Amino acid sequence: MFKEKIIQILVKKTRMREDEIEKLIEIPPVEEFGDYSFPCFVLSKKEKKSPNIIAEHYQKEFSLKLPEGIEKVESKGPYLNFFVDKKILASEVLKINANYGKQNLGKKRTICIDYSAPNIGKPMHIGHIRSTVIGDSLMRIYDFLGYNSVGINYLGDVGLHIGKLIVAYELWLNKEALKKDPVSELLRLYIKFCSEEKTKITEGIEEEMQDNIWTNKAKEKIKLLELGDKKTLKIWQEIYKSSSKGFEKVYDILKVNFNDSKGQSNYELKGKEIVNEALKKGIAKRENDGAVYIEFKEENKKELTKKYILRSNGTASYITYDIGAAYEHFKKYNFDKKIYVTDLRQIDHFKSLFKILEILGYDFYKKLEHVPFGTIKFENEILATREGNIILLEDVLKKTIEKAKIEIEKIKAKYKNIPSNPKYIFNKTNYTRIKSLKNYFFR
């Protein structure tokens, strides 16, 4: 298709026969030189000019009016290099075969993708878009390559932020606001608690070690939750239910689905069981205050690293749940690989998790991989839920859809009489296919 169009414009300009030109057209040795190349040596004798000058002359002439499907033409020494419009190429290929490129490289081997993973009680903000989209893209790619891909949404339904929300729920809840807009009300409660707590430490063992009157209240609620206190459990269930509704709205817009969507709390018992076994075997050790840890050697560090895997009050820490989840996911799916998609601030956490699983004797640690990405900043500020410094993902997606519809209406107004079999409409650097756009946005 594209080669034929290049041959036709060369026939008109050079007066050479089609068969002659077809024999001369080459595939460039490197991608940077385009998709098709025509050597101008053969024209040098006829036009009495150097092939370099001829190539430069034709490049300027062809660029004035390129045939549809050819994005640009460049001259490189004595060669004319033609670049195919990849969007049109993809469109034409998929018309012929929607499964073009599909392979069975995976041979039904199982890949678990752990992604999105918002925290219960907190709204999904713009920072969640990358984990969600990257993870979903990996799912689709692995599916296309013949793997059995399993999407896991490992919800943050435990931890200090839950304790903080339960305290705030008891003290300051507006029931009408929760019923009308649960996402906003839960966010207000969390921000209110954090303003009272007055600490900038937001994650990891340092947060858990804070001796702050408000932080300690949150820890007490976590303890009650793990003990099965009915009142605390009921509040937690209300928070979980309200948050889940907000998450589903976002996932519906993005058309993202999961095979396995469970909270961290489901892996508490297994995590604690593994920790207790490690204590019995002497792999883990206990501090005087009751906290349990494992020591190991890190790269480029002389001293042993001490990683806590159970809090001093006997409650599970983040890594306790992660240990239990890794074990249970491997037991359930017998995966060939499990990929965690999170931001780069968790690099050290996952290095520790993988190392601890190795020390505990679980060979599947070799099948675990962390895919990190950067954090989003606006004017040098990192998004922080505790301060209300966030941009809600649902709002961004809705506004994006609204703006897209406005642009489509402009296109529809400009091209009122759309033919039943429309051709591509070009300007210098882009194209649009009206029918395709209509079908995509209004199907």
Number of C-alpha atoms within 10 A of each C-alpha: 8 17 15 11 15 21 19 14 14 19 16 11 11 13 10 13 13 14 10 11 20 15 9 12 17 15 14 16 11 8 10 9 19 18 19 21 24 24 21 20 16 12 16 16 10 9 11 9 12 15 21 18 15 22 25 18 13 18 20 13 13 16 15 9 11 17 15 16 21 20 19 20 22 20 22 15 16 18 23 25 25 24 19 18 18 12 13 18 15 12 12 14 14 13 11 9 11 12 11 12 10 13 14 13 12 17 11 14 16 20 24 25 25 26 27 28 23 22 22 25 31 26 24 24 20 17 21 20 16 19 22 21 16 17 25 22 13 18 22 12 14 24 20 19 17 17 21 19 25 20 23 23 22 22 19 20 23 24 21 24 25 25 25 27 29 28 24 20 21 12 11 12 17 15 11 10 13 16 11 10 12 24 23 17 22 25 19 21 25 25 21 18 24 22 12 11 15 11 14 10 11 15 12 15 15 9 15 18 12 13 9 13 11 19 24 18 15 23 22 16 22 25 17 17 22 17 12 12 13 11 10 20 18 14 17 23 12 16 23 20 14 20 22 19 12 20 19 14 12 19 15 10 12 15 10 16 14 16 12 14 14 16 21 22 19 16 22 22 15 19 26 21 14 16 25 17 13 19 16 11 11 11 16 21 21 16 10 8 9 13 16 22 20 23 16 13 12 13 5 6 8 8 10 11 14 14 18 22 28 24 19 18 12 13 20 24 22 22 20 25 25 20 23 22 22 22 20 16 16 17 10 9 13 16 19 17 18 26 19 21 24 25 18 14 12 15 15 9 16 18 13 19 21 21 17 22 17 14 17 19 11 13 10 18 21 14 14 17 16 19 16 15 16 11 14 14 10 9 5 7 9 13 18 14 19 21 15 14 14 17 16 16 18 20 12 13 16 13 12 12 13 12 12 13 14 12 12 16 13 11 15 16 10 10 11 8 9 13 10 7 7 12 13 13 11 14 8 11 8 10 16 14 14 19 16 11 14 14 9 9 11 8 6
